[in-house]
């Protein structure tokens, strides 16, 4: 599986936020709640796209999920870091931890 295919599966399974750094952009996109592959060799998220995969420098996953329970109850915090790193390693995808987020390089340049 390609990295973007694995990210699509993990995003739907763990309901994590993602963002991307496009090669021609100075800053990464905003965090978005969904990520998908609309057609082969393209990626799309709730905050960008669709864009060709070749134009994406990296994609970051936020493994920390906060679930709102109620107004007087603190949010539930779930850390999916171990599961995500394990799943990515099983597919041979190299990762970096950057400020608690999982970064996956899609292109080298």
C-alpha positions in Angstrom: 0.0 0.0 0.0 1.1 3.5 -0.7 1.5 5.9 2.2 -1.6 8.0 1.2 -3.7 4.8 1.1 -2.7 3.8 4.6 -3.4 7.4 5.8 -6.9 7.2 4.3 -7.6 4.0 6.1 -6.2 5.2 9.4 -8.0 8.5 9.2 -11.4 6.7 8.8 -10.6 4.1 11.5 -9.3 6.4 14.2 -11.1 9.7 13.3 -7.9 11.7 13.5 -7.1 15.1 12.0 -4.7 15.5 9.2 -2.9 18.4 7.5 -0.5 18.6 4.5 2.4 20.7 3.4 2.2 21.4 -0.3 5.5 22.0 -2.2 4.5 25.4 -3.4 3.0 26.6 -0.1 4.9 28.5 2.5 2.9 27.0 5.4 1.0 23.7 5.9 -2.8 23.5 5.5 -5.2 23.8 8.4 -6.1 20.7 10.3 -9.0 18.8 8.7 -11.3 16.1 9.8 -11.3 13.9 6.7 -8.8 12.6 4.2 -9.3 10.6 1.0 -8.0 9.6 -2.4 -10.7 10.8 -4.9 -8.8 9.2 -7.8 -5.5 7.5 -8.2 -2.4 9.7 -7.5 -4.5 12.5 -6.0 -5.3 13.3 -2.3 -8.0 15.5 -0.8 -8.9 16.7 2.7 -11.5 18.9 4.2 -9.1 21.8 4.1 -7.4 21.4 0.6 -7.6 19.5 -2.6 -7.9 17.6 -4.6 -4.2 17.9 -5.4 -1.8 15.6 -7.2 0.2 13.5 -4.7 3.4 14.6 -6.4 2.7 18.2 -5.2 2.4 17.1 -1.5 5.7 17.4 0.5 4.3 15.7 3.7 1.2 14.8 5.6 0.8 15.0 9.3 -1.5 13.0 11.5 -2.7 14.4 14.9 -2.9 11.2 17.1 -4.6 13.0 20.0 -8.4 13.0 19.8 -10.5 15.0 22.1 -14.1 13.9 22.4 -16.7 16.3 23.8 -18.8 14.6 26.4 -20.8 17.4 28.0 -20.7 20.9 29.1 -19.8 20.1 32.7 -17.6 17.1 31.9 -14.0 17.4 30.7 -13.3 16.2 27.2 -12.1 12.6 26.8 -8.5 12.6 25.6 -7.4 9.6 23.5 -3.8 9.1 22.3 -3.6 6.9 19.2 0.2 7.4 18.8 1.3 3.8 19.5 -1.4 2.2 17.3 -0.7 4.6 14.4 3.0 4.1 14.6 2.6 0.4 14.6 0.2 0.4 11.7 2.5 2.6 9.7 5.6 0.5 10.5 3.7 -2.7 9.4 3.2 -1.1 6.0 6.9 0.0 5.8 6.1 3.7 6.0 8.8 5.8 7.6 7.6 8.5 10.0 8.9 11.3 12.2 7.4 12.6 15.4 7.2 16.4 15.2 5.7 18.2 18.2 3.7 15.2 19.1 2.3 14.8 15.5 3.2 12.0 13.1 4.8 13.3 9.9 4.9 11.2 6.7 7.1 12.4 3.9 5.5 11.8 0.5 8.3 13.3 -1.6 12.0 14.0 -1.1 12.9 17.6 -2.1 
